[in-house]
Amino acid sequence: MVVVNRFRVDEAEVASFRVDVHAALAALAARPGYVDGRIGRNVDEPELWLLTTTWVNVGSYRRALSAFEVKMTAVPLLSRAVDEPSAYACDQPGAELNEQVPRELR
């Protein structure tokens, strides 16, 4: 499972954003189920930044978000992300993909 968060960052805020995004990635990386993560800056639109993380499954990612250290470092940063869907199931040959069906509330 991959999580993709994009951010628009003014040039005046780049230095502090870089500190925040690296701290957020470190906090996420310390959680069980974390596989990999990267931070990037768009080559054509330098105000656009990217934080991607890969997880064993969606549950690992959701549990990571509830950890104290993540709430203190990553969640404030993630709240600044571009408002768009961010969690993706990885597609592999022969793998079943998630289906778009309404959830039952119990």
Order of alpha helices (4+ residues) and beta strands (2+ residues): beta-alpha-beta-beta-alpha-alpha-beta
